[in-house]
Amino acid sequence: MSKDKSSLRRVRRHRFTLIEIMIVVMIIGMLAALVGPNIVGNLDKSRVKSTKAQLVSVKNAVQQYYMDMSTYPTRLDELITNPGNEKWDGPYLEAKSIPKDGWGNDFQYSVPGQDNMPFDIISYGGDKSSGGTGNNEDISCWN
């Protein structure tokens, strides 16, 4: 019987108590609270950076289109598919579709643009509406 009792004690020693598990869960929770905002902040920064890069690419394609056609496209789709003009020398984007901003939204395109610009390409940012601050701020191809 002494062997059974000693083996039973060894089994009990390897189990975690409820308090030990709760302490580990609390530590994990505190770490998540400290690290989580940094990860979310970096994710938003990367969305802004990728949006700016996409805007530069689309802006350059619109300008190349203008050089070939002597007019700006009426829609961004004309950068990929011929609008029926024999001067068209596209596609002007390497992608098979118009890229989206970092939040997965379509860019807003207008001809003529605001502030005496020939055109505007704008991302409305994280809030998907005009205006905003921080990550919700509008991003234009001109800034």
Protein Blocks (a to p, Z undefined) as FASTA:
>chain_A
ZZmmmmmmmmmmmpccfklmmmmmmmmmmmmmmmmmmmmmmmmmmmmmmmmmmmmmmmmm
mmmmmmmnopacfbfklmmpcghiakbccdfbfbfbdcddfkopacddddddeehiabdc
ddebjnopgedehjlpccdfkZZ
